[in-house]
């Protein structure tokens, strides 16, 4: 009984899926026969993401903040590593000069230094993860604001397709300048961002 019911549901779904597909094929065939007159503009827009990110105040400020944070973390970790290295050099000198009163004392110091080294490695990994997470959050925030502006630019439904291009992903080999809405998007993004400050 269950198999029959599943078969019926599948058959109904296939029948309903095939109907719109035939209509879509007809529409697509008709659209393909439409000729674009000279001077007419297709409902397509192109945004250069590199230019946009290099001119968007939020992206620039967040990138600068993340770079400062990364530099601060690197400085702190390097200072800790240098301090640990100096302690290890001091330990080695004491060991070579037999400055420890007992073997147990030397082993305890060695364990302390190894633990400190492991803690530093863990701290380094934690900070790396923090930066990665922060970077992702900033990326999502910037992407969300860009998507919002694209929706606003297309509030009238002027564009049927908005394509992004960048140095890393340059799928658009050529686009006439009138299709490039990058500057318009930058102006709206910066206006919205600066009004929120």
KOLLUM-190503 format. One record per residue: residue number from 1; residue in three letters; x, y, z of N, C-alpha, C in turn. Coordinates in nm, 3 decimals. Example, Ala and Ser with C-alpha at 12.3 -4.5 7.8 and 13.67 -1.06 7.14 Angstrom:
% residues 2
(1,'ALA',(1.319,-0.569,0.780),(1.230,-0.450,0.780),(1.320,-0.330,0.780))
(2,'SER',(1.285,-0.225,0.708),(1.367,-0.106,0.714),(1.290,0.003,0.787))
***
This chain:
% residues 197
(1,'UNK',(0.082,-0.119,0.000),(0.000,0.000,0.000),(0.087,0.126,0.000))
(2,'UNK',(0.192,0.126,0.086),(0.282,0.241,0.092),(0.352,0.262,-0.041))
(3,'UNK',(0.393,0.153,-0.105),(0.463,0.164,-0.233),(0.370,0.224,-0.338))
(4,'UNK',(0.243,0.183,-0.338),(0.148,0.235,-0.434),(0.126,0.385,-0.410))
(5,'UNK',(0.113,0.424,-0.284),(0.093,0.565,-0.250),(0.214,0.649,-0.294))
(6,'UNK',(0.334,0.600,-0.268),(0.455,0.669,-0.313),(0.461,0.680,-0.464))
(7,'UNK',(0.418,0.573,-0.534),(0.417,0.575,-0.680),(0.319,0.680,-0.730))
(8,'UNK',(0.202,0.689,-0.669),(0.101,0.788,-0.710),(0.152,0.930,-0.687))
(9,'UNK',(0.212,0.954,-0.571),(0.266,1.087,-0.540),(0.375,1.123,-0.640))
(10,'UNK',(0.462,1.030,-0.670),(0.570,1.054,-0.766),(0.514,1.084,-0.904))
(11,'UNK',(0.411,1.008,-0.944),(0.350,1.029,-1.077),(0.286,1.167,-1.085))
(12,'UNK',(0.215,1.209,-0.980),(0.152,1.342,-0.978),(0.259,1.451,-0.984))
(13,'UNK',(0.366,1.432,-0.908),(0.474,1.532,-0.908),(0.539,1.542,-1.045))
(14,'UNK',(0.562,1.428,-1.109),(0.623,1.430,-1.242),(0.530,1.497,-1.343))
(15,'UNK',(0.403,1.466,-1.334),(0.308,1.526,-1.427),(0.302,1.677,-1.408))
(16,'UNK',(0.302,1.722,-1.282),(0.295,1.866,-1.257),(0.426,1.934,-1.293))
(17,'UNK',(0.538,1.865,-1.277),(0.666,1.924,-1.313),(0.682,1.935,-1.464))
(18,'UNK',(0.628,1.842,-1.538),(0.644,1.845,-1.683),(0.562,1.956,-1.747))
(19,'UNK',(0.450,1.987,-1.690),(0.363,2.091,-1.747),(0.432,2.226,-1.752))
(20,'UNK',(0.481,2.282,-1.640),(0.547,2.413,-1.647),(0.672,2.410,-1.733))
(21,'UNK',(0.739,2.296,-1.738),(0.861,2.289,-1.818),(0.829,2.310,-1.965))
(22,'UNK',(0.717,2.253,-2.014),(0.680,2.271,-2.154),(0.646,2.417,-2.180))
(23,'UNK',(0.577,2.480,-2.086),(0.543,2.621,-2.101),(0.670,2.705,-2.102))
(24,'UNK',(0.763,2.674,-2.015),(0.888,2.749,-2.008),(0.967,2.735,-2.137))
(25,'UNK',(0.965,2.612,-2.197),(1.035,2.593,-2.322),(0.975,2.682,-2.431))
(26,'UNK',(0.842,2.691,-2.433),(0.776,2.775,-2.533),(0.814,2.921,-2.514))
(27,'UNK',(0.811,2.965,-2.388),(0.846,3.103,-2.360),(0.991,3.129,-2.399))
(28,'UNK',(1.079,3.037,-2.365),(1.220,3.055,-2.399),(1.240,3.059,-2.550))
(29,'UNK',(1.170,2.974,-2.621),(1.184,2.973,-2.767),(1.136,3.106,-2.824))
(30,'UNK',(1.025,3.156,-2.771),(0.974,3.284,-2.817),(1.072,3.397,-2.784))
(31,'UNK',(1.128,3.393,-2.665),(1.223,3.497,-2.625),(1.348,3.494,-2.712))
(32,'UNK',(1.389,3.375,-2.754),(1.508,3.364,-2.837),(1.486,3.428,-2.974))
(33,'UNK',(1.363,3.433,-3.018),(1.333,3.493,-3.148),(1.324,3.644,-3.142))
(34,'UNK',(1.323,3.700,-3.021),(1.315,3.845,-3.007),(1.450,3.904,-3.045))
(35,'UNK',(1.447,4.004,-3.129),(1.570,4.070,-3.170),(1.586,4.197,-3.088))
(36,'UNK',(1.708,4.222,-3.046),(1.737,4.344,-2.971),(1.768,4.453,-3.072))
(37,'UNK',(1.688,4.555,-3.067),(1.710,4.665,-3.159),(1.832,4.745,-3.117))
(38,'UNK',(1.893,4.807,-3.215),(2.011,4.887,-3.187),(1.972,5.001,-3.092))
(39,'UNK',(2.054,5.021,-2.990),(2.026,5.125,-2.892),(1.947,5.075,-2.774))
(40,'UNK',(1.886,4.956,-2.786),(1.813,4.899,-2.673),(1.913,4.838,-2.575))
(41,'UNK',(1.874,4.838,-2.450),(1.962,4.785,-2.347),(1.900,4.660,-2.286))
(42,'UNK',(1.978,4.555,-2.276),(1.930,4.431,-2.214),(1.914,4.454,-2.064))
(43,'UNK',(1.824,4.381,-1.999),(1.804,4.398,-1.854),(1.911,4.326,-1.772))
(44,'UNK',(2.037,4.361,-1.797),(2.151,4.298,-1.732),(2.240,4.407,-1.674))
(45,'UNK',(2.303,4.377,-1.560),(2.397,4.471,-1.499),(2.521,4.394,-1.456))
(46,'UNK',(2.633,4.464,-1.453),(2.760,4.406,-1.412),(2.817,4.490,-1.298))
(47,'UNK',(2.868,4.421,-1.195),(2.934,4.490,-1.084),(3.073,4.432,-1.068))
(48,'UNK',(3.172,4.519,-1.068),(3.311,4.477,-1.045),(3.333,4.476,-0.894))
(49,'UNK',(3.344,4.358,-0.839),(3.354,4.341,-0.694),(3.485,4.400,-0.639))
(50,'UNK',(3.594,4.388,-0.713),(3.721,4.445,-0.667),(3.710,4.596,-0.650))
(51,'UNK',(3.657,4.662,-0.751),(3.639,4.807,-0.744),(3.545,4.844,-0.630))
(52,'UNK',(3.438,4.768,-0.619),(3.339,4.795,-0.514),(3.402,4.785,-0.375))
(53,'UNK',(3.475,4.677,-0.349),(3.535,4.657,-0.217),(3.647,4.756,-0.187))
(54,'UNK',(3.715,4.803,-0.293),(3.822,4.902,-0.274),(3.768,5.043,-0.255))
(55,'UNK',(3.637,5.060,-0.274),(3.578,5.193,-0.260),(3.469,5.200,-0.154))
(56,'UNK',(3.429,5.086,-0.100),(3.321,5.081,-0.002),(3.379,5.108,0.136))
(57,'UNK',(3.335,5.215,0.198),(3.390,5.260,0.327),(3.383,5.152,0.435))
(58,'UNK',(3.271,5.082,0.445),(3.259,4.976,0.546),(3.365,4.869,0.524))
(59,'UNK',(3.380,4.823,0.401),(3.477,4.718,0.370),(3.619,4.766,0.400))
(60,'UNK',(3.648,4.891,0.365),(3.782,4.946,0.390),(3.810,4.958,0.539))
(61,'UNK',(3.713,5.009,0.615),(3.731,5.025,0.760),(3.744,4.891,0.830))
(62,'UNK',(3.660,4.796,0.792),(3.665,4.663,0.855),(3.796,4.592,0.819))
(63,'UNK',(3.839,4.607,0.696),(3.966,4.546,0.655),(4.082,4.606,0.735))
(64,'UNK',(4.081,4.737,0.753),(4.186,4.803,0.830),(4.182,4.757,0.976))
(65,'UNK',(4.062,4.747,1.033),(4.047,4.702,1.171),(4.099,4.560,1.188))
(66,'UNK',(4.065,4.472,1.094),(4.111,4.333,1.100),(4.263,4.325,1.086))
(67,'UNK',(4.319,4.408,1.000),(4.465,4.408,0.984),(4.534,4.455,1.111))
(68,'UNK',(4.480,4.560,1.175),(4.539,4.607,1.302),(4.529,4.498,1.408))
(69,'UNK',(4.415,4.433,1.415),(4.396,4.326,1.513),(4.493,4.211,1.488))
(70,'UNK',(4.509,4.176,1.361),(4.603,4.068,1.326),(4.745,4.108,1.362))
(71,'UNK',(4.783,4.232,1.337),(4.917,4.279,1.373),(4.938,4.278,1.524))
(72,'UNK',(4.836,4.321,1.600),(4.846,4.319,1.746),(4.863,4.178,1.800))
(73,'UNK',(4.786,4.087,1.744),(4.795,3.946,1.787),(4.932,3.890,1.753))
(74,'UNK',(4.978,3.919,1.632),(5.110,3.869,1.590),(5.220,3.925,1.680))
(75,'UNK',(5.211,4.054,1.715),(5.310,4.116,1.804),(5.309,4.047,1.940))
(76,'UNK',(5.189,4.028,1.995),(5.177,3.963,2.126),(5.235,3.821,2.123))
(77,'UNK',(5.201,3.744,2.020),(5.250,3.607,2.011),(5.401,3.603,1.992))
(78,'UNK',(5.452,3.696,1.911),(5.598,3.701,1.890),(5.671,3.737,2.019))
(79,'UNK',(5.617,3.830,2.096),(5.678,3.867,2.224),(5.678,3.748,2.320))
(80,'UNK',(5.566,3.677,2.324),(5.559,3.558,2.411),(5.658,3.451,2.365))
(81,'UNK',(5.669,3.432,2.232),(5.761,3.332,2.178),(5.905,3.371,2.209))
(82,'UNK',(5.938,3.498,2.195),(6.074,3.544,2.227),(6.106,3.525,2.374))
(83,'UNK',(6.008,3.556,2.460),(6.028,3.538,2.603),(6.051,3.390,2.635))
(84,'UNK',(5.971,3.304,2.574),(5.986,3.160,2.596),(6.122,3.113,2.544))
(85,'UNK',(6.162,3.162,2.428),(6.292,3.123,2.373),(6.405,3.165,2.467))
(86,'UNK',(6.396,3.284,2.523),(6.498,3.330,2.619),(6.500,3.240,2.743))
(87,'UNK',(6.382,3.200,2.790),(6.375,3.110,2.905),(6.438,2.975,2.872))
(88,'UNK',(6.414,2.927,2.750),(6.471,2.798,2.709),(6.624,2.807,2.697))
(89,'UNK',(6.672,2.919,2.644),(6.817,2.939,2.634),(6.878,2.944,2.774))
(90,'UNK',(6.810,3.016,2.865),(6.856,3.024,3.004),(6.856,2.885,3.068))
(91,'UNK',(6.751,2.808,3.044),(6.742,2.672,3.097),(6.858,2.586,3.045))
(92,'UNK',(6.885,2.596,2.914),(6.992,2.517,2.853),(7.128,2.553,2.914))
(93,'UNK',(7.150,2.683,2.935),(7.277,2.726,2.997),(7.290,2.671,3.139))
(94,'UNK',(7.181,2.679,3.215),(7.185,2.625,3.352),(7.210,2.475,3.350))
(95,'UNK',(7.148,2.408,3.254),(7.165,2.263,3.243),(7.310,2.228,3.208))
(96,'UNK',(7.367,2.300,3.112),(7.505,2.275,3.071),(7.604,2.307,3.184))
(97,'UNK',(7.574,2.408,3.263),(7.662,2.448,3.374),(7.629,2.376,3.504))
(98,'UNK',(7.538,2.282,3.496),(7.495,2.203,3.613),(7.455,2.294,3.729))
(99,'UNK',(7.376,2.395,3.696),(7.334,2.493,3.796),(7.215,2.443,3.879))
(100,'UNK',(7.143,2.342,3.832),(7.029,2.291,3.908),(7.078,2.207,4.026))
(101,'UNK',(7.014,2.224,4.141),(7.055,2.154,4.262),(7.023,2.005,4.256))
(102,'UNK',(6.918,1.972,4.179),(6.882,1.831,4.168),(6.828,1.804,4.027))
(103,'UNK',(6.830,1.676,3.994),(6.776,1.634,3.863),(6.626,1.662,3.856))
(104,'UNK',(6.556,1.642,3.967),(6.412,1.665,3.973),(6.379,1.812,3.944))
(105,'UNK',(6.462,1.898,3.998),(6.443,2.043,3.977),(6.459,2.076,3.828))
(106,'UNK',(6.557,2.020,3.761),(6.580,2.042,3.618),(6.464,1.987,3.535))
(107,'UNK',(6.416,1.867,3.573),(6.304,1.806,3.500),(6.175,1.887,3.518))
(108,'UNK',(6.154,1.938,3.640),(6.035,2.021,3.665),(6.040,2.149,3.581))
(109,'UNK',(6.157,2.209,3.571),(6.173,2.330,3.489),(6.150,2.298,3.342))
(110,'UNK',(6.199,2.184,3.298),(6.180,2.144,3.159),(6.032,2.122,3.129))
(111,'UNK',(5.961,2.055,3.220),(5.817,2.033,3.203),(5.742,2.166,3.199))
(112,'UNK',(5.782,2.259,3.287),(5.718,2.391,3.288),(5.736,2.462,3.153))
(113,'UNK',(5.855,2.455,3.098),(5.882,2.520,2.970),(5.807,2.452,2.855))
(114,'UNK',(5.800,2.319,2.857),(5.725,2.247,2.754),(5.576,2.280,2.761))
(115,'UNK',(5.524,2.290,2.885),(5.383,2.327,2.904),(5.358,2.469,2.852))
(116,'UNK',(5.451,2.557,2.880),(5.440,2.695,2.834),(5.442,2.701,2.680))
(117,'UNK',(5.524,2.617,2.619),(5.531,2.611,2.473),(5.400,2.560,2.414))
(118,'UNK',(5.344,2.454,2.476),(5.216,2.399,2.430),(5.104,2.503,2.446))
(119,'UNK',(5.104,2.574,2.558),(5.003,2.677,2.581),(5.012,2.788,2.477))
(120,'UNK',(5.135,2.822,2.440),(5.155,2.925,2.338),(5.104,2.878,2.202))
(121,'UNK',(5.128,2.752,2.170),(5.077,2.697,2.044),(4.925,2.696,2.043))
(122,'UNK',(4.864,2.658,2.155),(4.717,2.660,2.165),(4.663,2.802,2.152))
(123,'UNK',(4.728,2.896,2.218),(4.686,3.035,2.210),(4.695,3.085,2.066))
(124,'UNK',(4.801,3.049,1.997),(4.818,3.087,1.857),(4.705,3.032,1.771))
(125,'UNK',(4.669,2.906,1.793),(4.559,2.845,1.718),(4.426,2.911,1.750))
(126,'UNK',(4.403,2.943,1.878),(4.279,3.010,1.918),(4.267,3.147,1.851))
(127,'UNK',(4.376,3.221,1.852),(4.375,3.355,1.791),(4.353,3.345,1.640))
(128,'UNK',(4.412,3.244,1.579),(4.393,3.223,1.435),(4.246,3.195,1.405))
(129,'UNK',(4.184,3.111,1.488),(4.041,3.081,1.472),(3.954,3.205,1.495))
(130,'UNK',(3.989,3.284,1.595),(3.915,3.408,1.622),(3.919,3.500,1.502))
(131,'UNK',(4.039,3.517,1.445),(4.054,3.604,1.328),(3.976,3.550,1.209))
(132,'UNK',(3.979,3.420,1.190),(3.906,3.358,1.081),(3.756,3.382,1.097))
(133,'UNK',(3.706,3.362,1.218),(3.564,3.384,1.245),(3.526,3.531,1.226))
(134,'UNK',(3.609,3.621,1.276),(3.584,3.765,1.257),(3.582,3.801,1.110))
(135,'UNK',(3.676,3.746,1.036),(3.685,3.773,0.893),(3.558,3.725,0.822))
(136,'UNK',(3.509,3.608,0.859),(3.387,3.555,0.800),(3.267,3.643,0.834))
(137,'UNK',(3.260,3.687,0.959),(3.148,3.773,1.001),(3.150,3.905,0.925))
(138,'UNK',(3.269,3.962,0.908),(3.280,4.088,0.832),(3.239,4.062,0.687))
(139,'UNK',(3.286,3.952,0.631),(3.249,3.918,0.493),(3.099,3.905,0.477))
(140,'UNK',(3.034,3.840,0.572),(2.888,3.825,0.566),(2.818,3.960,0.579))
(141,'UNK',(2.869,4.045,0.666),(2.810,4.178,0.685),(2.822,4.261,0.557))
(142,'UNK',(2.941,4.259,0.498),(2.963,4.334,0.373),(2.876,4.276,0.262))
(143,'UNK',(2.872,4.144,0.250),(2.792,4.079,0.147),(2.644,4.112,0.165))
(144,'UNK',(2.598,4.112,0.289),(2.458,4.145,0.316),(2.425,4.288,0.273))
(145,'UNK',(2.515,4.381,0.302),(2.488,4.520,0.264),(2.494,4.536,0.112))
(146,'UNK',(2.583,4.463,0.045),(2.588,4.469,-0.101),(2.459,4.412,-0.160))
(147,'UNK',(2.415,4.298,-0.109),(2.290,4.239,-0.158),(2.172,4.333,-0.137))
(148,'UNK',(2.171,4.400,-0.023),(2.064,4.496,0.007),(2.063,4.610,-0.095))
(149,'UNK',(2.180,4.661,-0.128),(2.189,4.770,-0.225),(2.150,4.722,-0.364))
(150,'UNK',(2.189,4.602,-0.399),(2.150,4.549,-0.531),(1.998,4.537,-0.540))
(151,'UNK',(1.936,4.490,-0.431),(1.789,4.483,-0.430),(1.730,4.623,-0.444))
(152,'UNK',(1.788,4.721,-0.376),(1.737,4.859,-0.384),(1.757,4.916,-0.525))
(153,'UNK',(1.872,4.889,-0.585),(1.897,4.937,-0.722),(1.801,4.873,-0.822))
(154,'UNK',(1.755,4.754,-0.787),(1.665,4.682,-0.878),(1.522,4.678,-0.826))
(155,'UNK',(1.487,4.776,-0.745),(1.352,4.778,-0.687),(1.244,4.784,-0.794))
(156,'UNK',(1.274,4.845,-0.906),(1.175,4.857,-1.015),(1.175,4.734,-1.105))
(157,'UNK',(1.267,4.643,-1.083),(1.275,4.523,-1.166),(1.345,4.551,-1.299))
(158,'UNK',(1.424,4.655,-1.301),(1.495,4.697,-1.422),(1.590,4.589,-1.474))
(159,'UNK',(1.652,4.516,-1.381),(1.749,4.414,-1.420),(1.691,4.275,-1.398))
(160,'UNK',(1.716,4.188,-1.493),(1.678,4.048,-1.478),(1.797,3.965,-1.433))
(161,'UNK',(1.916,4.023,-1.449),(2.037,3.951,-1.415),(2.144,4.052,-1.374))
(162,'UNK',(2.207,4.028,-1.259),(2.320,4.110,-1.214),(2.439,4.015,-1.199))
(163,'UNK',(2.545,4.045,-1.271),(2.662,3.959,-1.275),(2.776,4.029,-1.203))
(164,'UNK',(2.851,3.952,-1.124),(2.969,4.009,-1.059),(3.093,3.963,-1.133))
(165,'UNK',(3.192,4.050,-1.130),(3.320,4.016,-1.191),(3.430,4.063,-1.097))
(166,'UNK',(3.542,3.994,-1.100),(3.656,4.032,-1.017),(3.782,3.974,-1.080))
(167,'UNK',(3.895,4.013,-1.026),(4.022,3.963,-1.079),(4.034,3.811,-1.061))
(168,'UNK',(3.981,3.759,-0.949),(3.990,3.616,-0.923),(3.888,3.535,-1.000))
(169,'UNK',(3.773,3.595,-1.030),(3.665,3.523,-1.096),(3.610,3.610,-1.207))
(170,'UNK',(3.683,3.619,-1.315),(3.644,3.708,-1.423),(3.573,3.630,-1.532))
(171,'UNK',(3.446,3.599,-1.507),(3.367,3.526,-1.605),(3.315,3.618,-1.715))
(172,'UNK',(3.312,3.746,-1.688),(3.264,3.842,-1.786),(3.385,3.887,-1.869))
(173,'UNK',(3.390,3.843,-1.993),(3.503,3.879,-2.078),(3.487,4.020,-2.133))
(174,'UNK',(3.363,4.061,-2.154),(3.338,4.196,-2.203),(3.197,4.237,-2.162))
(175,'UNK',(3.185,4.361,-2.121),(3.053,4.421,-2.096),(3.063,4.567,-2.136))
(176,'UNK',(2.966,4.611,-2.211),(2.964,4.752,-2.251),(2.953,4.838,-2.125))
(177,'UNK',(3.016,4.953,-2.124),(3.018,5.038,-2.004),(2.881,5.071,-1.947))
(178,'UNK',(2.781,5.078,-2.032),(2.647,5.113,-1.981),(2.586,5.003,-1.894))
(179,'UNK',(2.642,4.883,-1.897),(2.592,4.775,-1.813),(2.658,4.773,-1.676))
(180,'UNK',(2.766,4.846,-1.661),(2.841,4.848,-1.535),(2.775,4.944,-1.435))
(181,'UNK',(2.721,4.888,-1.328),(2.654,4.970,-1.225),(2.738,4.977,-1.097))
(182,'UNK',(2.867,4.946,-1.109),(2.954,4.943,-0.991),(2.956,5.076,-0.918))
(183,'UNK',(2.976,5.186,-0.990),(2.984,5.317,-0.926),(2.853,5.354,-0.858))
(184,'UNK',(2.744,5.323,-0.921),(2.612,5.350,-0.862),(2.595,5.272,-0.731))
(185,'UNK',(2.639,5.147,-0.731),(2.631,5.064,-0.610),(2.722,5.119,-0.501))
(186,'UNK',(2.844,5.161,-0.537),(2.938,5.218,-0.440),(2.879,5.342,-0.374))
(187,'UNK',(2.823,5.430,-0.455),(2.765,5.554,-0.402),(2.652,5.524,-0.303))
(188,'UNK',(2.567,5.429,-0.339),(2.455,5.395,-0.250),(2.506,5.327,-0.123))
(189,'UNK',(2.603,5.237,-0.136),(2.659,5.168,-0.019),(2.721,5.269,0.078))
(190,'UNK',(2.804,5.359,0.026),(2.870,5.457,0.112),(2.771,5.555,0.173))
(191,'UNK',(2.672,5.593,0.097),(2.570,5.684,0.149),(2.496,5.620,0.265))
(192,'UNK',(2.453,5.495,0.247),(2.382,5.424,0.354),(2.473,5.404,0.476))
(193,'UNK',(2.598,5.365,0.452),(2.690,5.338,0.563),(2.720,5.465,0.640))
(194,'UNK',(2.751,5.572,0.570),(2.786,5.698,0.636),(2.667,5.762,0.706))
(195,'UNK',(2.546,5.736,0.661),(2.427,5.786,0.730),(2.401,5.711,0.860))
(196,'UNK',(2.448,5.587,0.869),(2.430,5.508,0.991),(2.529,5.544,1.100))
(197,'UNK',(2.641,5.608,1.062),(2.745,5.642,1.160),(2.695,5.742,1.261))
***
